[in-house]
């Protein structure tokens, strides 16, 4: 699930051995691996409508089945929405509820060693769910950009994620993230490496809502961490939060309306 007002960040890390030498932080697996991730998201958008405050609240839980396979120097990824329970509360309207039945098909894409995505297929998503589910968005943001080199605690890197999407919800997103390897930890008896990240996401989107064109721009500061299991070469947990501001344009308002955005997300390996 992707709450479309916030550059939602999902992360996963794969570690490949390089010729028997030091470990390289990049995408690449020796064999096919299938896992399930549980995901939770809570996002609120406060709108100042000409002196009157209104709130849009989005919350949801999902389970994703993800398969990684070798693909040249990187990996091929397939992602299936196994379960989805999401609700959007809007002012002066009934809550909108979305389940996995709104998504038909799988998302398939490849990642090079740095994590740059090439999308090969996306699922069919019902219009009511397009604000929360986007195959293209997930392909570019569910996984981080990695340095593709050997790293040690304290090492840093920066990368930019940019993509555009057309359809029910047209989107133009640019995110710049700074990563740092902060050290090792133990969770549930598993030895994990922690990678912190901070950055800024700029998002523009437009859609037709009940016959009325709506467009929005926002800039969100994001921060979070990834816990990475080097033994199996995949992400164990990711948590992130976002806070930002923007504007929304609707035909009934004489000028753009200011908005404030907050979000919290968490992804964790289930099995």
N, C-alpha and C positions, 0 to 999 in steps of 0.2 A: 504494500500500500504506500502511496505517496501523497501526502497532503500538499496540494499544489501551490499554496501560498508561501511555502517555505522551501528553500532548497534543502530537501531532505537528504540526509547523509546515511547511506548504509555502507558498511565496510567489510572487506574480507581480504586476508593476506595469504599468499602461497609462497613457500620457501623452496627453492631448488638448489641442489648441490651442484657445484661447478667443477667438473673434472676431478672430483675427489678432494678439491681444495676447500678453502673457506666458504661458508654459506653465503649465497647471494640472495638479497631481499628482492624478489621479483616473482612473476607468475610463471609456473611450470611445475607439473606433477609427474611422477614416474608412472602412475597408473590411474585409471578411472576411479573416482571417489564420489559417493552420494551421501548427502547429509540433509538434515531438516533444521531450519532456523525458525524460532518464534520471534515475532516482531510486534512491538507496541508503539503507538504514536498518540500523543495528545497535542493538539494545536488550537490556539485561539486567535481570532482576528477581531480587534476592537475597531469599530468604524465610528468616526465623528461625523454624523450626518446633520450638518448645519445646526450645531449646538446640541444635538441629541445623540447620546452614545448608544450604539448597538453592538452586540457581540455575536460572532459566528464561532461555534465550538465544534471542532472535529476530533473524534477519538476512535480508535480502532485497534483490533488485535488480528494478527494473521499468522499463518504458518506457511513457509515456502519450502518446497522440495527443490534442492539444488544438486545438479550433477556436474562435476568437473572432469574433463577428459583432455588428453594431450592434443595439441594443435600447433605443430611446428615448434617455435621457441616459446609459445605461450600456452593458453588453455582455451578449450571450448566449453561454454557454460550453457546449461539449459535450466530454466527456472519455471516452476509450476506453482500456482496459487492453490494450495491444498485446502486452506480454510481462511475465511475472511468474515469478520463481523465489525462493521464500521457504521458510525452514526454521525450525521451532520445536523446540528441544531442551528436554526436560522430564526431571526426575529420575525414575528408575525406570520409564522408558517409552521407546518407540521415537520417534525424531524425526518430527515432522509436517511434510510437504512440501506446498506449494501452488503451482500453476501458473496461468497465465491461463485454463485450462479451467474453473476454479472460478468464473469471473465471466462472466455472460451479459448483454449489453446495454450501454448507455452511460449515463453520468451527464450530465444536462442541468440547467442552472440559469442564472439571470440575476443579475447584479451591478449595483447602482446605482452612482452615481459614487463613493460612499464605500466600496464593496465589500461591502455587505450583501447576503447571498444569499437568493434565493427558488428553492427546488428544484422542478423540474417533472417529473423522472423519475429513478429510480435503477436500477442494474443488479440482476439477481438474483445473489445470492452464496450458494454452498454453505455449510452450517453450519460445516464444518471451517475455512473461510477467513474467517468473520465476525469473528474477533479481529483480522484484519489488513486487511480490506477493508471499508470502509463508505462508501457514496455520500454519505450525509448529512454525515458527518464531513469528507470531502474537500471538499464544497461550501462548508462554513463555515470550513475551516482551510487549504485549499490556497492561498488568496489572502489578502493582508493587507487590513486596513481602511486607507483612505487619507484624507488631509485634505480633498480636493476643493477645493483652493485653490492659489494660487501659492506656491512654497517656494524657499528658498535654503539654501546650506550652513549648518548650525547650527540650522535650524528643527526643532521637535519637535511631536509629537502623541501622544495616548493614545487607545486604543479598547478596548472590551470585546466579546468574542465569547462568546455563550451559546447553547446549543442542547440539545435533549433528543431521544433516539432510543429507540424501542421495537423489539422483535424478539428474534432469537437472543441478541444482546448488548445489553441495555438500558443506555443511557448518559445521563449528565447532566454536561455540561462547561461550565466558565466559565474564560475566559482573559483576562487584562488585560495588554496589551503597550504599552510605550513605544517610539516610533520616533524616530530622529534622522537627518537628512541629513548625512553626514560628509564628502562631497566627491566628486571625480572620480578615476577610475583608468583604466588601459588594460590589457585582457586579450585576448590573441590578436589584437592589432591593432584591437580595438574600444574605442571611448570609452564608458565606463560610469559611472553614478552609484552610489555605495555608500550604502545605508541600513542602519544598525545597529538592532537591537531587543533589548530585555530585558523580562522579565515573569514572571508566575506563572500556572500553570494548576492548577485544582482539578477532579478527575475522580472520578465515582462510576459504577460499572457493576456489573451482575449478569448471570449466565448460568447455564444448566444444563449441567454438565460430567459426562458419563457418568452421568446420573441424579442427580447431586449438585448442589444449589444452591450457587453460589459468588458472593460479592460482594466488592467492593474499593473503597476510597477512597484517594486519594493527592493530594499537593500537590507540584508540580514547578516548580523555577526553570529558566527557559529563556533562552537568549541566542543571537544569531546575526546574520547579515547577508544582504542582498539586493543583487545587482549588476543594475542596470537599464539597458537599452539604450534611450535616449531617441529614437534615430533611427527605430527601428521600433516603439517603444511597448510592449515586452513585457519580461518578466523574462529575464535571461540565466543567472543562477546564484543559488542560495540554499543556505546552510549553517546548521545549528542544532545545539545540544546542550542536553540537559536532565539535571537531577539532582534527585532528591527522595526523599520518604519517604511511607509510608502504612501501611495495614493490609489484610489479607484475612481474610474469614470463611468457614470451611468447617465442616460439621456435625461432623466428627470431632475438631475442636479445641475445647477448653472455653472459649477466649477468642480474640479477634482476634490474628492473627499479624502481627508487624511486617515490613515489606518496605522495601528500598532499590532505587531505580530510576536507571539511567543510560541515555542514548541519544545517538546521533549520526546526523544525516541530511544528505543533500546532494541537491539537484536542479540539473541543468544542461541548458541548451539543447543538443540534438543537431543538429537541422536544422529 
